[in-house]
């Protein structure tokens, strides 16, 4: 679900809509037309979406272990050492 930003469209506004506020809404939900606090007319503000590029934040050793997975690092031909999680300390293809 996206987070939409709203701001007051007239000078009649309260502290909530004067500075703008965010609302988590489904794509199918209609845009808000009135401030939920004071009833003043508001408009949806177009803003840039947040995008997380890459998967570096997911593959951290602490993240892997916290979710019950084991991560290994290749140390030689057919040999791997454990870097995070529970499991055997080494795996080899011998």
C-alpha positions in Angstrom: 0.0 0.0 0.0 1.4 3.4 -0.9 1.7 6.4 1.4 0.0 9.5 0.1 0.8 13.0 1.1 -1.9 15.6 1.6 -1.8 19.4 2.2 -4.4 22.1 2.7 -5.7 23.7 -0.5 -7.0 26.8 1.1 -5.9 29.2 3.9 -8.5 27.8 6.2 -6.5 25.0 7.8 -5.4 23.4 11.1 -2.0 22.4 12.3 -2.5 18.9 10.7 -3.2 20.0 7.1 -1.3 23.3 7.1 2.1 21.5 7.2 0.8 18.5 5.4 0.3 14.9 6.5 0.7 11.4 5.2 -1.9 8.6 5.0 -1.4 4.9 4.2 -4.1 4.0 1.7 -4.9 1.2 -0.7 -4.6 2.0 -4.4 -8.4 1.4 -4.8 -9.3 3.9 -2.0 -10.5 7.3 -3.1 -8.3 10.4 -2.4 -9.2 12.4 0.7 -11.0 15.7 0.0 -11.3 17.0 3.6 -8.9 17.2 6.5 -9.8 14.5 9.1 -9.3 17.0 11.9 -10.8 20.3 10.8 -12.8 19.5 7.6 -10.9 22.0 5.4 -10.4 21.1 1.8 -7.2 19.3 1.0 -5.4 18.0 -2.0 -3.1 15.1 -2.7 0.5 16.2 -3.3 2.5 14.4 -5.9 5.9 13.2 -4.5 8.7 10.9 -5.4 8.3 7.3 -4.2 10.9 5.7 -2.0 12.8 3.0 -3.9 15.4 0.7 -2.3 17.9 -0.4 -4.9 19.9 -3.6 -4.5 19.7 -6.3 -2.0 22.6 -5.3 0.3 20.4 -4.5 3.2 18.8 -8.0 3.0 22.0 -10.1 2.9 23.7 -8.8 6.0 24.9 -11.5 8.3 22.8 -10.3 11.2 19.7 -10.2 9.1 20.3 -13.8 7.8 20.9 -15.3 11.2 18.0 -13.4 12.8 15.6 -15.1 10.3 16.9 -18.6 10.9 19.1 -19.0 7.8 22.7 -20.0 7.5 25.1 -18.1 5.2 28.3 -19.6 3.8 31.3 -18.0 2.0 33.4 -19.8 -0.6 37.0 -20.3 0.6 38.3 -22.7 -2.0 37.3 -25.1 -4.7 34.3 -26.9 -3.3 34.9 -25.7 0.2 32.7 -23.2 2.1 32.8 -21.7 5.6 29.9 -20.5 7.7 29.6 -16.8 8.1 26.3 -16.5 9.9 23.5 -18.7 11.5 23.3 -22.2 12.8 24.7 -25.1 10.9 27.9 -26.9 10.1 31.1 -24.8 10.3 32.3 -26.0 6.9 30.9 -27.7 3.9 33.1 -29.4 1.3 32.4 -31.3 -1.9 34.9 -34.1 -1.1 
